[in-house]
């Protein structure tokens, strides 16, 4: 039986009374708590899809309208109804996010829709160790629809002619999560992130890329974002891949793919932060990195980057808008997405962090806290590299120590930002932060370098240098240098503090 994504129930959710499958308009019903797809990347993409659908059908006209009008399920269903002809997944006519032409060719297995599935080349070489083949020999229609949207919205590099998404492969997604009684209901999350816009009329469906002939990219330059006062609908419904689902007995059993789908240029997506390498350079989407999302990554993602402190980093429009819509905002931010290395998935980020509203002066002080932590963590890594006689190329072995440093100081950083947001004295906050940095760096250095010190060599092996096994003298000397760096001018100035006058200068004075 054909599936229409607006009129049929297909989205798995958790309600207060249990599990359910709902239509998009039913997210506005009471008691809908969260999405319930079997994979976090599908939950993330489904949030983007629902935000995009509300943007098409019933967007707020301005901030006042956003505050005053939050559609109920009936109003949302009526607004979505005229768009239903564009949202058939299977059947005849234009099909959701699929090529206008019925593509011919040998179908691939449907698990090619998932970013962490093995490509044909990987499977052919039996190299699918981290990414697997044949996870999904067939898909039910709802799962196929969600996987299709996820791939088109986050498409990584896929070989010759297979285009990436308009945000590049594996974009970073940031979504505001308003706190309501300690929780963030699904409808509150969706409405919080819908941009200001104008509803798409039923006579404007050709603005959706599958409702017109596919813009292929064998020749010619990339397609640039059209000039508009509002976000173009295609931002939420890009189609970089030319795909057609193969259905049999109500299940998707294969996918036909052809190269040279739409080659998107520099489009701005309201749910993704951006950056520029320098003034006047292209503005590029940010992408997650493997590992923990620590506060060192917050500038330009959770916090506005002040001038002179990462000013070429730009928060997602949704995060920046919410800071203006809700004053003071009582919310957190979900930061999520695939960390990729070209076609290969490395990690999936899913992290919820607090959202702060800071004055420009407080934002500058917050950036100083981050800069100070960066200097302190670098000093730690260099000291540990020295006592372990490691080459520079071996430095990645110390990445866990840097991760541990940021995890250990995360709570103190959040407390410092809370104090800045309350208007407390910045100098006292920065001074306390300096003490935190010193304690953590020395604690980690001692735990690694002094472990088993009594069993170590106490003299060098030869006159040309120390042995690969660090000596007690080398450890003590390196710790002294580290302590000097932690009391040095650079760290004080990074935190906006006045460096202490050295003892020898005091004596001369």
C-alpha positions in Angstrom: 0.0 0.0 0.0 1.5 3.4 -0.9 2.7 5.7 1.8 2.0 9.4 2.0 4.2 11.1 4.5 1.6 13.8 5.4 -1.6 11.9 5.5 -0.5 8.4 6.8 0.8 7.6 10.3 4.4 6.4 9.9 6.6 8.2 12.5 7.4 6.1 15.5 7.1 8.1 18.8 7.0 7.6 22.5 3.8 8.9 24.1 3.1 9.2 27.8 1.1 5.9 27.6 3.5 4.0 25.4 4.7 3.6 21.8 2.7 4.8 18.7 3.0 5.7 15.0 1.8 9.2 14.1 1.3 11.6 11.2 3.4 14.7 11.2 0.5 16.9 12.4 0.1 14.7 15.5 3.4 15.9 17.0 1.3 18.8 18.3 -1.0 16.5 20.3 -0.6 16.4 24.0 1.5 13.5 25.4 3.9 13.0 22.5 7.3 12.9 24.2 10.0 11.9 21.7 10.8 10.2 18.4 11.5 6.5 18.6 13.4 5.4 15.5 15.9 2.5 16.0 18.9 4.7 15.3 20.0 8.1 16.6 20.9 9.5 13.2 17.3 8.8 12.0 15.9 10.6 15.1 18.1 13.6 14.4 17.1 13.7 10.7 13.4 13.3 11.6 13.6 16.3 13.8 15.0 18.3 10.8 12.3 16.8 8.6 9.5 17.9 11.0 11.0 21.4 11.3 11.1 21.6 7.6 7.5 20.5 7.2 6.2 23.0 9.7 8.3 25.6 7.9 6.6 24.8 4.6 3.1 24.7 6.0 2.8 27.1 9.1 6.0 29.1 9.8 5.9 32.0 12.2 5.8 35.4 10.4 8.1 37.1 13.0 9.2 36.8 16.6 5.9 38.1 17.9 4.0 35.5 15.9 6.3 32.8 17.1 5.6 33.7 20.7 1.8 34.1 20.3 0.9 31.3 17.8 1.9 27.7 18.3 -0.4 25.7 16.1 -2.4 22.8 17.6 -2.7 19.5 15.9 -5.9 20.5 14.0 -4.4 23.7 12.6 -1.2 21.9 11.7 -3.1 19.2 9.9 -5.1 21.7 7.9 -1.9 23.6 6.9 -0.1 20.4 5.8 -3.0 19.0 3.8 -2.5 21.1 0.6 1.1 19.8 0.4 0.2 16.1 0.5 0.5 15.5 -3.3 4.2 16.2 -3.0 4.8 13.6 -0.3 4.1 10.2 -1.8 7.0 7.8 -1.2 5.9 5.1 -3.7 3.5 4.8 -6.5 3.1 7.0 -9.7 4.0 10.6 -10.3 6.6 12.6 -8.5 8.0 10.7 -5.4 9.5 12.2 -2.3 13.2 13.0 -2.7 13.5 10.8 -5.7 14.5 11.5 -9.2 11.7 12.6 -11.5 12.7 10.0 -14.1 12.1 6.3 -13.3 15.8 5.4 -13.3 17.1 2.3 -15.0 19.9 0.1 -13.7 20.8 -2.6 -11.3 19.4 -1.9 -7.8 21.8 -1.8 -4.8 20.8 -3.3 -1.5 18.6 -0.8 0.5 21.2 -0.5 3.2 23.1 1.8 0.9 20.7 4.5 2.3 22.5 4.4 5.6 25.7 6.4 6.0 27.5 3.6 8.0 26.8 0.9 5.4 29.5 -0.5 3.3 29.8 0.8 -0.3 30.2 -1.5 -3.3 33.9 -1.0 -3.4 34.4 -1.7 0.3 32.2 -4.8 0.2 34.0 -6.0 -2.9 37.3 -5.8 -1.2 36.0 -7.5 2.0 37.1 -4.3 3.8 33.9 -3.7 5.7 35.3 -4.0 9.2 34.0 -0.7 10.7 31.1 -0.3 8.3 28.9 -3.3 7.5 27.2 -4.7 4.4 23.7 -6.3 4.3 22.4 -4.8 7.5 19.0 -4.3 5.9 18.1 -6.7 3.1 14.7 -4.9 2.8 13.1 -2.0 4.6 9.5 -1.3 5.5 8.2 1.9 3.9 8.5 4.2 7.0 12.1 3.2 7.7 12.9 3.6 4.0 11.4 7.1 3.9 13.4 8.2 7.0 16.7 6.6 5.7 16.1 8.3 2.3 15.7 11.8 4.0 18.7 11.2 6.2 21.0 10.4 3.3 19.8 13.3 1.2 20.2 15.8 4.1 23.6 14.5 5.3 25.0 12.8 2.2 28.8 12.2 2.4 31.2 11.8 -0.5 30.0 8.8 -2.5 32.4 8.3 -5.4 32.5 10.0 -8.8 29.4 12.1 -9.5 27.6 11.2 -6.3 27.2 14.6 -4.7 27.4 15.6 -1.0 24.6 17.4 0.8 24.3 21.2 0.6 26.1 21.2 4.0 28.8 18.8 2.9 29.1 15.2 4.2 28.0 14.7 7.8 27.0 18.3 8.8 26.8 19.4 12.4 23.2 19.9 13.5 22.3 22.1 16.5 18.7 22.2 17.8 17.4 24.2 20.7 15.6 22.1 23.3 13.3 24.3 25.5 13.0 23.1 29.1 9.4 22.6 30.2 9.2 21.1 33.7 12.6 19.5 33.3 11.8 17.9 29.9 11.6 19.0 26.3 8.5 17.7 24.5 8.9 17.0 20.8 6.5 19.7 19.6 8.2 22.3 21.8 11.6 21.3 20.2 10.2 21.5 16.7 8.5 24.9 17.1 11.6 26.4 18.8 13.7 25.8 15.7 11.3 26.7 12.9 12.6 29.8 11.0 10.5 32.8 10.2 9.0 32.5 6.8 6.0 32.4 4.5 3.9 29.2 4.0 4.3 27.3 0.7 1.1 27.4 -1.3 -0.2 24.3 -3.2 0.7 26.2 -6.5 4.3 26.4 -5.4 5.2 22.8 -5.0 7.7 23.0 -7.9 10.0 24.7 -5.3 10.6 21.2 -4.0 13.3 19.6 -6.1 11.5 16.2 -6.8 8.5 18.1 -8.2 10.4 19.2 -11.2 13.1 17.8 -13.6 16.2 17.0 -11.7 19.0 19.6 -11.9 21.9 17.3 -12.9 25.5 18.4 -12.7 27.5 16.6 -15.4 28.5 20.1 -16.6 28.1 23.6 -15.3 28.8 25.2 -11.9 27.2 24.6 -8.6 23.6 25.7 -7.8 23.7 28.7 -5.5 21.1 29.6 -2.9 18.5 32.0 -4.4 18.3 35.5 -2.9 15.3 35.7 -0.6 14.2 37.4 2.6 13.5 33.9 4.0 15.0 30.5 4.0 14.2 28.7 0.6 12.2 25.5 1.1 14.8 23.5 -0.7 17.2 24.1 2.2 15.3 21.5 4.2 14.7 19.2 1.2 17.9 19.1 -0.8 18.4 16.4 -3.4 22.1 15.8 -4.1 21.6 12.2 -4.9 19.6 10.8 -7.9 17.8 7.8 -6.4 14.7 5.7 -7.0 13.4 3.2 -4.5 12.5 -0.3 -5.7 9.4 -1.7 -3.9 8.0 -5.2 -3.8 5.1 -6.3 -1.6 5.0 -3.1 0.5 8.8 -3.2 1.2 11.8 -1.5 -0.3 14.1 -4.2 -1.6 16.6 -2.0 -3.5 17.7 1.4 -4.6 18.7 2.6 -8.0 21.3 5.4 -8.0 22.6 7.4 -10.9 25.5 10.0 -10.6 25.4 13.7 -11.1 22.6 14.9 -8.9 22.3 18.5 -7.8 25.6 20.1 -7.0 24.8 22.6 -4.3 27.0 25.6 -3.7 27.2 27.6 -0.5 23.7 27.3 1.0 23.0 28.4 4.6 21.0 25.9 6.6 19.3 27.3 9.7 20.1 24.3 11.8 23.9 24.3 11.2 26.7 26.5 12.5 29.2 28.0 10.0 32.7 29.4 9.9 35.1 31.3 7.6 38.9 30.8 7.5 39.4 34.6 7.2 37.6 37.8 6.5 36.0 37.8 3.1 36.4 34.0 2.6 33.6 31.6 1.9 31.3 30.7 4.8 31.5 27.0 5.3 29.4 24.5 7.4 30.8 23.0 10.6 31.2 19.3 11.0 31.5 17.1 14.1 34.8 15.7 15.2 35.2 12.3 16.8 35.2 12.1 20.6 33.5 14.1 23.3 31.9 17.5 22.5 33.7 19.6 25.2 33.4 23.3 26.0 36.5 24.0 23.8 34.1 23.6 20.9 31.4 26.0 22.2 32.5 29.2 20.6 30.4 29.8 17.4 28.2 26.9 18.2 26.6 27.4 21.6 28.1 30.9 22.4 28.3 33.8 20.1 32.0 34.3 19.1 33.0 37.9 20.1 35.2 40.1 17.9 38.8 39.0 18.2 37.9 35.7 19.8 36.9 33.4 16.9 34.7 36.1 15.2 34.6 34.0 12.0 32.4 31.4 13.6 28.7 31.8 13.4 26.1 30.0 15.5 23.2 28.2 13.7 20.4 30.6 12.8 18.0 28.6 15.0 20.2 29.0 18.1 20.8 32.7 17.5 17.1 33.3 16.8 16.0 31.5 20.0 18.2 33.7 22.1 16.2 36.6 20.8 12.8 34.9 20.9 13.0 33.8 24.5 14.6 36.1 27.0 16.1 34.8 29.2 16.1 31.4 27.3 15.5 28.4 29.5 16.9 25.8 27.2 19.7 23.5 26.2 21.1 22.7 22.7 21.3 19.3 21.1 24.6 19.0 19.1 24.6 16.0 16.8 25.8 14.5 13.6 28.2 12.1 11.9 31.9 12.7 12.2 33.2 11.7 8.8 36.5 11.2 7.0 35.4 11.5 3.4 33.1 8.5 2.8 34.0 6.8 6.1 32.0 7.4 9.3 34.2 7.8 12.4 31.8 8.5 15.2 28.2 9.8 15.8 27.9 12.8 18.1 24.9 13.3 20.3 25.4 15.8 23.1 23.1 18.1 25.0 24.7 21.2 26.3 23.3 24.3 28.2 22.3 27.5 26.4 23.5 30.7 28.0 22.5 34.3 27.2 25.6 36.5 27.7 26.2 40.2 27.2 28.9 41.0 24.6 31.3 41.7 27.5 30.5 38.4 29.2 30.8 36.6 25.9 34.3 38.0 25.5 35.2 36.9 29.0 33.8 33.4 28.2 36.0 33.2 25.1 39.0 34.1 27.4 38.1 31.1 29.6 38.2 28.8 26.6 41.5 30.3 25.4 43.1 29.8 28.8 42.0 26.2 28.9 43.4 25.7 25.4 46.8 27.0 26.5 46.8 24.9 29.7 45.8 21.7 27.8 48.6 22.3 25.3 51.1 22.8 28.0 50.0 19.5 29.6 50.3 17.5 26.3 53.7 19.0 25.5 55.0 18.1 29.0 53.7 14.5 28.8 55.2 14.2 25.3 58.6 15.3 26.7 58.7 12.9 29.6 57.6 10.1 27.4 60.2 11.0 24.8 57.5 10.9 22.1 57.9 12.2 18.6 55.5 14.9 17.4 54.0 12.4 15.1 53.1 10.3 18.1 51.1 13.1 19.7 47.7 11.4 19.0 48.6 8.9 21.7 48.0 11.8 24.1 44.6 12.8 22.8 42.9 10.8 25.6 44.7 13.0 28.2 43.5 16.1 26.5 39.9 14.7 26.4 40.2 13.9 30.1 41.3 17.4 30.9 38.2 18.9 29.3 35.9 16.4 30.8 37.4 17.0 34.3 37.0 20.8 34.0 33.6 20.9 32.2 31.5 21.3 35.3 33.7 24.2 36.6 33.4 25.9 33.1 29.6 25.7 33.2 29.6 27.2 36.7 31.9 30.0 35.5 29.5 30.8 32.6 26.6 30.8 34.9 28.4 33.3 37.1 29.2 35.5 34.0 25.5 35.3 33.0 24.5 36.5 36.5 26.8 39.5 36.1 29.4 38.5 38.7 32.9 40.0 38.6 34.8 38.7 35.6 38.2 39.1 37.2 37.3 36.9 40.1 35.8 34.3 37.8 38.9 34.2 35.6 41.2 34.1 38.7 39.3 31.1 40.0 39.4 29.5 36.6 43.2 29.8 36.5 43.4 27.9 39.8 41.2 25.2 38.3 43.4 24.8 35.2 46.6 24.6 37.3 45.2 21.9 39.6 43.9 19.8 36.8 47.0 20.0 34.6 49.3 19.1 37.5 47.1 16.3 38.7 47.1 14.7 35.3 50.8 15.2 34.8 51.6 13.7 38.1 49.3 10.7 37.6 51.0 9.8 34.3 54.6 11.0 34.8 55.1 10.1 38.5 53.5 6.7 38.3 56.2 4.2 39.4 58.8 6.9 39.7 60.8 5.0 42.3 61.4 2.2 39.8 62.7 4.4 37.0 66.3 5.1 36.0 67.9 7.9 37.9 70.7 8.7 35.4 70.8 9.0 31.7 71.8 6.0 29.6 74.4 7.9 27.6 75.9 11.4 27.3 74.1 12.2 24.0 70.7 12.2 25.6 68.2 10.5 27.8 67.0 7.0 27.2 63.5 6.4 25.9 62.6 5.6 29.5 62.4 8.9 31.2 64.6 9.5 34.2 63.7 11.0 37.5 65.7 14.2 36.7 63.9 14.6 33.4 60.5 14.2 35.0 61.3 16.7 37.7 62.8 19.2 35.2 59.8 18.9 32.9 57.3 19.4 35.8 59.2 22.6 36.7 58.9 23.8 33.2 55.2 23.0 33.2 54.7 24.9 36.5 56.5 27.8 34.9 54.1 27.8 31.9 51.1 27.6 34.3 52.4 30.7 36.0 53.5 32.4 32.8 52.6 35.6 31.2 50.7 34.0 28.2 48.2 32.2 30.4 47.5 35.3 32.6 47.0 37.5 29.5 44.8 34.9 27.9 42.5 35.2 30.9 42.7 39.0 31.0 44.6 38.9 34.3 47.7 40.9 35.3 50.8 38.7 35.4 52.5 38.6 38.8 55.8 40.6 39.1 58.8 38.1 39.1 60.7 37.9 42.5 63.9 39.2 41.0 62.2 42.3 39.7 60.7 42.9 43.1 64.1 42.7 44.7 65.6 45.3 42.3 62.6 47.6 42.9 
